Amino acid sequence: ALTQPASVSGSPGQSITISCSGSTNDVGGYNYVSWYQQNPGKAPKLLIHDVTKRPAGVSDRFSGARSGNTASLTISGLQAEDEADYYCSSYTNNDTHVVFGKGTRLTVL
Amino acid sequence: QVQLVQSGAEVKKPGASVKVSCKASGYTFSDYFMHWVRQAPGQGLEWMGRINPKTGGTYTAQKFQDRVTMTRDTSITTVYMELSSLASDDTAVYYCAKDRAGNYYYYYGMDVWGQGTTVTVSS
């Protein structure tokens, strides 16, 4: 699995970044990283695909980046509604094909 | 609108099988892979595999290769995921999710998700 922090927190209006560490077999080797937001009891929602791209309808407060084998999701102008679980995922060249991080719980203080 | 509607909750005994359905609407069914992802209670997401609705070809994560069967019925735009030899740690919510890009080898993200099907394995 990809490595994410278990939790992050921030105050309204601030920016936070969630990291997602992998290897050259996944995050660092391919431009196929996606990020999802999941609210309790709901299905995940796609926020970012192909490392940096936002689907139509996703707020531009969400942005993706990568440096080496670590991808990151930044949420700017934090809002109470951003409180949720966030998952990174990536193509991987092993038999799993798609791998997820264990998720990061974002708390808006 | 693009929509995926899954079958209802299931309760199964250990050793049994379960078959979950996922009906797609609002887009060209054959043009996009359908993925299956599960989430155990309080845990993260786990990718199980995908099916090409056009050809019926599948790619299953190695962990599930001997227990998961994915099929489709193009006449009713529905895909199915059957999991056999159930154990208590298969208790989870199972999601189908449409591939964002189409029927391509790599992974381009999943842009539409079903509502989830809860499968409980208990004796």
Contacts between the chains, C-beta under 8 A, distances in Angstrom:
chain1	res1	chain2	res2	distance
A	1	B	44	7.5
A	30	B	106	6.9
A	32	B	106	5.2
A	32	B	107	4.7
A	32	B	108	6.7
A	34	B	107	7.4
A	34	B	108	7.8
A	34	B	109	3.9
A	34	B	110	7.4
A	36	B	45	7.5
A	36	B	110	8.0
A	38	B	45	7.9
A	43	B	95	5.9
A	43	B	97	7.9
A	43	B	113	3.8
A	43	B	114	6.7
A	43	B	115	6.3
A	43	B	116	5.8
A	44	B	37	7.9
A	44	B	45	6.7
A	44	B	95	7.6
A	44	B	97	7.8
A	44	B	110	7.7
A	44	B	113	6.0
A	45	B	113	7.6
A	46	B	100	6.8
A	46	B	109	5.3
A	46	B	110	6.2
A	46	B	111	4.9
A	48	B	109	8.0
A	49	B	100	5.8
A	49	B	108	6.0
A	49	B	109	3.5
A	49	B	111	7.8
A	50	B	108	6.8
A	50	B	109	7.4
A	55	B	100	7.2
A	55	B	109	7.9
A	55	B	111	6.0
A	87	B	44	6.4
A	87	B	45	5.5
A	89	B	45	7.4
A	89	B	47	7.4
A	89	B	107	7.5
A	89	B	109	7.9
A	90	B	107	7.2
A	91	B	106	5.1
A	91	B	107	3.9
A	95	B	61	7.0
A	95	B	62	3.6
A	96	B	47	7.0
A	96	B	61	5.1
A	96	B	62	6.5
A	96	B	63	7.4
A	97	B	47	7.0
A	97	B	50	8.0
A	97	B	59	6.1
A	97	B	61	6.3
A	97	B	107	7.0
A	98	B	35	7.6
A	98	B	47	4.0
A	98	B	61	7.6
A	98	B	107	5.0
A	99	B	47	7.1
A	100	B	44	5.9
A	100	B	45	4.5
A	100	B	46	6.6
A	100	B	47	6.5
A	101	B	44	7.0
A	102	B	43	7.9
A	102	B	44	4.5
A	103	B	44	4.5
A	103	B	45	7.4
